[in-house]
Amino acid sequence: MSDEVIRMENVQKDYVLDGVRVRALRGVNLCVRKNDFVAIMGPSGSGKSTLMNIIGCLDIPDTGRFWLNGKDVTRMTPDDLAYLRNHDLGFVFQNFNLLPRTSALENVETPLIYSGIKKAQRRARARELLERVGLSDRMDHVPSQLSGGQQQRVALARALVNHPALLLADEPTGNLDTATSQEILHLLSELNQKEDVTIVMITHEPDVAARAKRQLVLRDGVIEE
């Protein structure tokens, strides 16, 4: 359907660990539509990281089919996948992954450089996003001058700068205290509800997952609704 951002059909993925073949995903079926907010939970070894790598176009399935925003990922070349990661996906990680010697504004601008956007347009878009996440007074600060919550807000602004079809949040509150975690989750909910940002969030915390519209459990490489 035209409003599907993710469609997976019987996705399977194996990897070899110490000479032993491990089946990480055993037949995942998943549909995420525009403006959905989905939390995926699961115990260690359930396949969460493998699933996130496939959704993020960092890996491809061994078998099965995967469409992202209507594009058949399973038939793409590495160059196609790189283009998709930069244009259709925004990533937010537990460890922020900001450039340490670069200002908040320049960190947010970075993806636009690879998209060939002119400097004035990049700067305006980055300022707009930093204002949206409440950091209009911290644009010139480098990450070491920001709190953990502020760094995650910069990361969130950077993830949104290319108008991605999907925001992927991998344990986005994992390195934050409880109060700051709630601020970030509130911001994610606000982006989803008011600005129609589609979000898939990986978490192991039930109270974090509860902030999403849907909660899915991944167990032994299969999604349980």
N, C-alpha and C positions, 0 to 999 in steps of 0.2 A: 504493500500500500504506500501511497505517496507521502504519508506522514511518518513512516518508519525511519528512524535514525540508525538503529541496529537491528539486523535480522541474522540470527545464527540458526543453522539447521544441522544437527547431528555432528557438531564440531568435536574432533578428537585430536589429541596431541600427546605424543610420547617423548621421553627424553632418556638418555642413558646416564646412569649414576654408578660409578665404580664398576663399569662393565655390565650392570644390570639394567634392563629396560623397564622404565617406570611409566605407567599410563597416567598422565596428569589430568587429562580431560577425557571422559569416557562417552561423550555424546551429548554435548551441551546444546540445548534449544533455548533461544532467548529472543525476545522482541522488546525493543525500547522505542517509544514514539516521541515525537516532538513535544517538548515542554514536560517530559516525565522527569522524575527525580527518583532514582533507584539506588538502594543500598544493597551491596552484595557482601554477605557475611560467610564465615566458615572457619573451621579449626585449622591449625597449622597442617600443611600437607594436603589440604582439600583441593588445591588447584587455583586459588585466588590469583596468585602472581602470574601464572601461565595465562589465565583468562584475561587479566589486565594487559599483558603483553600483546595478546592477539587483538583485543579491542583497540589498543593503542597503535596497532600496525607496526609493532616492533618484532613481531613473529607472525607466522602464518600457520594455519591448521595442517595436520598431516592428511586428514580426510574431513569431509563435510564442507559446507558453504557458509560464507560470511559476507554480508553486504553492509557497507557503512554509507549512510546518506544516499542509498540507491546505487552505490558503486560496488562491483564485485571484487572484494579484496583478494580473494583466493586466486584470481587470475592476473594479479598485478606484478610488475617488475619491481626490483628494489628502488629504482628511481621514482616509479609511480607511488610507492609506499611512502617515500620521503616527502614527496609533494603533498600527499594526503595528510601526513602528520603535521605539516606546517600550516596547511590551509583549512582543514576540516576538524582538527582536534586541538584542544587546550589541555595542558597537563598541570596538575597541582600535586606536589609530593610532600611527604612527611618532613623531609629535610630542606624544604624551600628551594634548593638548587639555584640560588641567586649568584650572580657574578660578584665576587667579594670587593673588588676595587672600583665598582661601577655604581653610580647613583641609582636611586629608585627609578627615576625617570628614564635613564639609559637602559636599565634592566628591562623595563616594560617595552621600550622601543625595539629591543633586539630582534624579536621575530619578524618585525616589519622590514628590517634591513634585508633579510633573506627573501622577502616578497617583492623587493625592488621598489618600495614606497619612498617617495622623496622626503628629505629631512623635515621640511616644514609640516607635512602631513603626518609624519611619524610622531613628531613632537606634540602636535595638537591631539592626536588620538591617545597618546600615552598620558598626557595631562588629564584628558577627559576621564580615562579609566581610574587614575589615581584619585581624582576628586570623587568618583563614584564609590570607591572603597574607603573613603574618609581619610585620605593621606595628602590632602592639598598642601599641608604645611610641612611635609617630609620629603618632597620630591627630590631635593638635592642631597639627601643623606645617603651614605653608603650602608650596606647591610649591618655592619658592626655597630652603627649608631642607632639601630632600630631594635625594638623588642621583638620577641618571637612572633607575637600576634601581628605586629606591623610588617614583619618580613613575609608572613603568610599572605597578608593583604596585597603586598607588592607582587608576590607569585600569582595570586588570583587575578590581579589586573593584567599581568603579562599573559596569562592563559587565555584571557578574553580579548586580547588586542586585535586578533585576526578575525573576529566574528566567527568563532568555530561553530560547527554544527553540534559538537558534543564536548562537554567539559568532563574530563576524567580526574577524579580526586582519589588519590591513593593514600589512605590513612591521613587525611589532611589535618587532623587535630592530634596526631600521635605525639608530637613534641611540645604541646601546649598545656598550660595549666587549665583547670576546669572552667574558670571564668572566661579566659581567652578563647577556649574551645567553643563555648556557647556563643561568643561574638562571631566567630568564623562560621559556625553552623547557621546562625541567624542571617548572616550575609548571603550564604549559599541559598537558603530558603527564599530570601528576598529576590535574589537574581532569578531564581526559578519561577517564582510566582508573579513578579512584576515585569520581568524582562524576557520571559519565555526561554531562559537558558536551560537546555537539556543536560542533565547531570547523571553520571554513573559514579558512585562512591564505593570504594572498598574500605571496609572497617571490620574490626573484631569486637567493637564495643556496642552492645545493644542499645544504650541510650543515645549514641551517635546515629545508629541506623534508624532509630525511631523518628528522627527529624525528616527522613525521606518520605515520599508518597508511597513507595513500595519497598518491601524488604524481601530479599531472596537469600536462601541459604545454599551454599555450595558444599556438597559433601561427597567425598570419594569421586570427585571429577564430574558430578552431575548436579544440576540445579534443582533444588526442591523449593517449590513456591511456598 
